[in-house]
Amino acid sequence: MLPVFLRQRGEEAVPALPGEYPGLAATTEVARAKDGPFAPLPLALAEDASLRESFARALDLPLVDAYARARLWLLLGLVPLLMLAELDRELARAGFQGAYGRMLGDLLIVVVAAIDLARRLPRSPRTTALLFFGGAMRYGLFIARPCGAGVHPTIFLAPVLAIAAGVLLLRHAPTPARVTAAILARLRIPVADAEAVRARVRPTRAHLGAAMLGAVGMPLALAATRALGPWGQAVVFVTYAAIVPRVVERLFEPGVVRRVTWPRVLPAFVVAFALTAGMTAGAHYGFDAAAYTVRCVSPSAFDATGKKALDAEGRDIAKNVDKARESLPYFFMTVLVVPLAEERVFRGLLQRVLSRRFGDARGVAFAGLAFGLAHLGVYKIAVYQTVLLGFGFGTAYAMGGYPAAVLTHLAWNLSLVL
C-alpha cells in the first residue's frame, strides 16, 4: 500500500500509511506527493478518488464489503448493454446508416461501466446507473415502435434487468460522499470539525450571486451580438469567458491558485463522454418511446400531437448541426470557441462555486440545469438534451477539471457535426 503525506499546520510533511498516523484531525493536511498539493483531510478525501480508496482499503470499511457482495448481480446489468452492441453490429452488416457509430458508442459504455463495477470501490456509481437506465430506454423504443407485436421475449426482459441493475447500484454502491463520511467516522473525526473545515472554503452568498450573474450574462451577450455574425460572436464569446470569471475570482478568491491534475484528464474525458452519449441517447429514445406508446394507445392522439413532437425534436437538433456543416465560421464556433468559452463560465466559474457551497452532486446538477436553460434560445423541444449535456460536461469537470470538460464538450460537438 502506497503511503500518503500528512502535515499539521506549520510542520513538515511526513509519509504515513493511510489511517495509521496518530493524531489525525480535520485540519490535518494530506496529499499523494510530498510537494502537494495539500488540502485538509475532509476536502482531500472528497476531491481525490485515489486518496479516498487508499484510506478505505486501509480502514476496511463495512460499506466496501457490502458492495463487494452485490457486485456480481450488478455485473449482470452489462448483459443488456452488450446485447445492444451486438444488435448494432447486425444492423451495420445489413447496411443501416449510423449503426457502426452506435455500436462503438455501445462498446464504450460497456467498457466504462465494466471498469467502474470491477473496482473494489466504484468512482462514479451514479454515472454507471444512468448508463443502465439509458440502455433500458432504447429497449423501450424497440417495444413501443411495433406496439409490442412480434418482439422477442428477451427484448422485454433486457430493460427489466438493466433497470434492476441501476436501482441496485444506486442503493448499494458507496458514493464518494458516503465513503468520505465513513472514513472520517472511522478516524473518529467529529462531523462538526469536518463541517468547520468545509465552511472555511464555502463561497459566500455574494460570491454565489456573482457566479450566477456571470453565467446568466453569457447567453444574453450572445443574443445581443447575433447581428455580428459568427466571427463577431466568437470574439465576444472568448472575451466574455476570459474576463468575467477572472473578475469574479479576483473579487472573492484573491491569491487562490488552482492546479490541473493532468493524469486525471483522459480518464475523466472517457467516462464523461460515455455518460454524455448514454444519457442523451437514452433520453432521446425515451422521448420517442413515449410518443410511439401514445400511438399504440390512441393513434388519433399521436397524429395530433406525438408525430408533431417527434418532427419538431428532429428539426431542433438538425438545424444547428446543418449550419455548422455548411459554414466554416459556424464550424469553428461550434467545435472550438463554444466549448472553450462555455466551459470556462458554466463549469470553471458556476459549477465550481456551486460545488463548493452545496457539494459535487448538486453542483453538477444545478450547473447542468443552468446550462440547459441558457440554450432555450437555441433549442425548444430538445432543451432537455442540453441539460443532460450539462450533466455530462459537469461530470468531466468534477473528475478532471477544466481541460477534461473542454475536451468532452469539443468531442461531443465534433461528433455531431461529423
C-alpha positions, 0 to 999 in steps of 0.5 A: 500500500502506497503511503500518503503525506500528512502535515499539521499546520506549520510542520513538515510533511511526513509519509504515513500509511493511510489511517495509521498516523496518530493524531489525525484531525480535520485540519490535518493536511494530506496529499499523494506527493510530498510537494502537494498539493495539500488540502485538509483531510475532509476536502482531500478525501472528497476531491481525490478518488485515489486518496479516498480508496487508499484510506478505505482499503486501509480502514476496511470499511463495512460499506466496501464489503457490502458492495463487494457482495452485490457486485456480481448481480450488478455485473449482470446489468452489462448483459443488456448493454452488450446485447445492444452492441451486438444488435448494432453490429447486425444492423451495420452488416445489413447496411443501416446508416449510423449503426457502426457509430452506435455500436462503438458508442455501445462498446464504450459504455460497456467498457466504462461501466465494466471498469467502474463495477470491477473496482473494489470501490466504484468512482462514479456509481451514479454515472454507471446507473444512468448508463443502465437506465439509458440502455433500458430506454432504447429497449423501450423504443424497440417495444413501443415502435411495433406496439409490442407485436412480434418482439422477442421475449428477451427484448422485454426482459433486457430493460427489466434487468438493466433497470434492476441493475441501476436501482441496485447500484444506486442503493448499494454502491458507496458514493464518494460522499458516503465513503468520505463520511465513513472514513472520517467516522472511522478516524473518529473525526467529529462531523462538526470539525469536518463541517468547520473545515468545509465552511472555511472554503464555502463561497459566500452568498455574494460570491454565489450571486456573482457566479450566477450573474456571470453565467446568466450574462453569457447567453444574453451577450450572445443574443445581443451580438447575433447581428455580428455574425459568427466571427463577431460572436466568437470574439465576444464569446472568448472575451466574455469567458476570459474576463468575467470569471477572472473578475469574479475570482479576483473579487472573492478568491484573491491569491487562490491558485488552482492546479490541473491534475493532468493524469486525471484528464483522459480518464475523466474525458472517457467516462464523461463522454460515455455518460454524455452519449448514454444519457442523451441517447437514452433520453432521446429514445425515451422521448420517442418511446413515449410518443410511439406508446401514445400511438399504440394507445390512441393513434388519433392522439399521436397524429395530433400531437406525438408525430408533431413532437417527434418532427419538431425534436428532429428539426431542433437538433438538425438545424444547428448541426446543418449550419455548422456543416455548411459554414466554416465560421459556424464550424469553428464556433461550434467545435472550438470557441463554444466549448472553450468559452462555455466551459470556462463560465458554466463549469470553471466559474458556476459549477465550481462555486456551486460545488463548493457551497452545496457539494459535487452532486448538486453542483453538477446538477444545478450547473447542468440545469443552468446550462440547459436553460441558457440554450432555450434560445437555441433549442425548444423541444430538445432543451432537455438534451442540453441539460443532460449535456450539462450533466455530462460536461459537469461530470468531466469537470468534477473528475478532471477539471477544466481541460477534461470538460473542454475536451468532452464538450469539443468531442461531443460537438465534433461528433455531431457535426461529423 
